[in-house]
């Protein structure tokens, strides 16, 4: 579904549903010992939640970097959302890059569990901001 001002609420809810599916996938990945996959899923849950918030403001990011910059510009800088969420987003991006591209880097169960905790906090915050 492409963004239009008329469907932004529906699209926002869809992004949050997908974020929650990614969290479930992260839990399943931990259960089978695939900690790198869990970390990656957590990053994408955060990206989807941040995108949902941006869509609420009629902004559709075109890239991961754009989503991070626009999230900061429209939510962190004005003080709508605490700075800790930008730090979470940045930390998860770094972890995701390591998980996906640096194969000599092996994540532990504890790191993957921490990633899930961070992603769940971010998604819950986004759901509260959206009102659902």
Kinemage of the C-alpha trace (Angstrom):
@kinemage 1
@onewidth
@group {chain A} dominant
@subgroup {mainchain}
@vectorlist {calphas} color= white
{ca unk a 1} P 0.000 0.000 0.000
{ca unk a 2} L 1.421 3.345 -0.999
{ca unk a 3} L 1.065 6.349 1.243
{ca unk a 4} L -1.734 8.830 0.687
{ca unk a 5} L -3.026 11.340 3.229
{ca unk a 6} L -6.310 9.410 3.232
{ca unk a 7} L -4.742 6.076 4.194
{ca unk a 8} L -2.067 7.251 6.613
{ca unk a 9} L -3.826 5.879 9.718
{ca unk a 10} L -4.270 2.468 8.117
{ca unk a 11} L -0.691 2.464 6.840
{ca unk a 12} L 0.601 3.502 10.269
{ca unk a 13} L -1.248 0.601 11.898
{ca unk a 14} L 0.100 -1.764 9.239
{ca unk a 15} L 3.693 -0.726 9.965
{ca unk a 16} L 3.112 -1.308 13.682
{ca unk a 17} L 1.617 -4.751 13.002
{ca unk a 18} L 4.675 -5.639 10.953
{ca unk a 19} L 6.945 -4.329 13.722
{ca unk a 20} L 5.212 -6.672 16.161
{ca unk a 21} L 5.568 -9.596 13.746
{ca unk a 22} L 9.282 -8.873 13.548
{ca unk a 23} L 9.467 -8.987 17.344
{ca unk a 24} L 7.790 -12.407 17.317
{ca unk a 25} L 10.284 -13.524 14.697
{ca unk a 26} L 13.130 -12.272 16.906
{ca unk a 27} L 11.831 -14.372 19.811
{ca unk a 28} L 11.575 -17.422 17.545
{ca unk a 29} L 15.114 -16.841 16.287
{ca unk a 30} L 16.446 -16.818 19.841
{ca unk a 31} L 14.627 -20.078 20.528
{ca unk a 32} L 16.540 -21.787 17.713
{ca unk a 33} L 19.862 -20.176 18.609
{ca unk a 34} L 19.937 -17.754 15.676
{ca unk a 35} L 21.005 -14.713 17.671
{ca unk a 36} L 22.174 -12.658 14.672
{ca unk a 37} L 18.771 -13.081 13.025
{ca unk a 38} L 17.081 -12.000 16.254
{ca unk a 39} L 19.186 -8.830 16.361
{ca unk a 40} L 18.416 -8.052 12.725
{ca unk a 41} L 14.662 -8.542 13.239
{ca unk a 42} L 14.780 -6.181 16.217
{ca unk a 43} L 16.357 -3.429 14.150
{ca unk a 44} L 13.675 -3.791 11.494
{ca unk a 45} L 10.953 -3.679 14.164
{ca unk a 46} L 12.356 -0.327 15.292
{ca unk a 47} L 12.660 0.912 11.711
{ca unk a 48} L 9.028 -0.007 11.038
{ca unk a 49} L 7.852 1.662 14.253
{ca unk a 50} L 9.801 4.836 13.451
{ca unk a 51} L 8.381 4.809 9.913
{ca unk a 52} L 4.868 4.504 11.346
{ca unk a 53} L 5.470 7.628 13.426
{ca unk a 54} L 6.822 9.514 10.429
{ca unk a 55} L 3.820 8.546 8.306
{ca unk a 56} L 1.625 10.154 10.980
{ca unk a 57} L 3.370 13.412 10.064
{ca unk a 58} L 2.891 12.770 6.337
{ca unk a 59} L 6.561 11.849 5.898
{ca unk a 60} L 7.608 8.693 4.056
{ca unk a 61} L 11.328 7.968 4.408
{ca unk a 62} L 13.119 6.621 1.361
{ca unk a 63} L 16.009 4.917 3.175
{ca unk a 64} L 17.134 3.625 6.552
{ca unk a 65} L 19.375 6.655 6.995
{ca unk a 66} L 16.533 8.943 6.007
{ca unk a 67} L 14.227 7.321 8.557
{ca unk a 68} L 16.785 7.875 11.308
{ca unk a 69} L 17.427 11.500 10.362
{ca unk a 70} L 13.751 12.318 9.921
{ca unk a 71} L 12.803 10.594 13.183
{ca unk a 72} L 15.372 12.718 14.984
{ca unk a 73} L 14.312 15.923 13.231
{ca unk a 74} L 10.563 15.520 13.758
{ca unk a 75} L 10.382 13.717 17.109
{ca unk a 76} L 13.633 14.014 19.070
{ca unk a 77} L 14.713 17.601 18.384
{ca unk a 78} L 11.292 19.083 19.233
{ca unk a 79} L 11.262 17.015 22.454
{ca unk a 80} L 8.175 15.000 21.532
{ca unk a 81} L 10.073 11.769 22.204
{ca unk a 82} L 13.014 11.442 24.633
{ca unk a 83} L 16.561 11.301 23.233
{ca unk a 84} L 17.004 7.756 24.578
{ca unk a 85} L 14.899 6.438 21.674
{ca unk a 86} L 17.262 7.940 19.107
{ca unk a 87} L 20.163 6.302 20.937
{ca unk a 88} L 18.253 3.001 20.878
{ca unk a 89} L 17.638 3.353 17.143
{ca unk a 90} L 21.320 4.116 16.505
{ca unk a 91} L 22.563 1.281 18.706
{ca unk a 92} L 20.259 -1.205 16.998
{ca unk a 93} L 21.393 -0.024 13.565
{ca unk a 94} L 25.025 -0.682 14.532
{ca unk a 95} L 24.120 -4.105 15.940
{ca unk a 96} L 22.111 -4.981 12.813
{ca unk a 97} L 25.005 -4.093 10.527
{ca unk a 98} L 27.297 -6.319 12.593
{ca unk a 99} L 24.733 -9.139 12.630
{ca unk a 100} L 24.080 -8.993 8.891
{ca unk a 101} L 27.493 -8.197 7.443
{ca unk a 102} L 30.287 -9.034 9.875
{ca unk a 103} L 30.141 -12.813 10.002
{ca unk a 104} L 33.088 -13.079 12.346
{ca unk a 105} L 30.915 -11.280 14.941
{ca unk a 106} L 28.793 -13.769 16.872
{ca unk a 107} L 26.045 -12.473 19.119
{ca unk a 108} L 25.200 -14.135 22.402
{ca unk a 109} L 21.774 -15.045 23.739
{ca unk a 110} L 22.141 -12.188 26.239
{ca unk a 111} L 22.841 -9.646 23.483
{ca unk a 112} L 19.912 -10.883 21.428
{ca unk a 113} L 17.661 -10.742 24.486
{ca unk a 114} L 18.812 -7.168 25.157
{ca unk a 115} L 18.020 -6.291 21.519
{ca unk a 116} L 14.503 -7.664 21.926
{ca unk a 117} L 14.013 -5.645 25.091
{ca unk a 118} L 15.150 -2.451 23.342
{ca unk a 119} L 12.967 -3.098 20.309
{ca unk a 120} L 9.917 -3.883 22.439
{ca unk a 121} L 10.372 -0.579 24.309
{ca unk a 122} L 10.602 1.325 21.042
{ca unk a 123} L 7.567 -0.362 19.485
{ca unk a 124} L 5.479 0.156 22.644
{ca unk a 125} L 6.424 3.827 22.663
{ca unk a 126} L 5.369 4.146 19.013
{ca unk a 127} L 2.068 2.393 19.704
{ca unk a 128} L 1.343 4.842 22.519
{ca unk a 129} L 2.160 7.788 20.254
{ca unk a 130} L -0.156 6.424 17.572
{ca unk a 131} L -2.868 5.653 20.083
{ca unk a 132} L -3.146 1.943 19.551
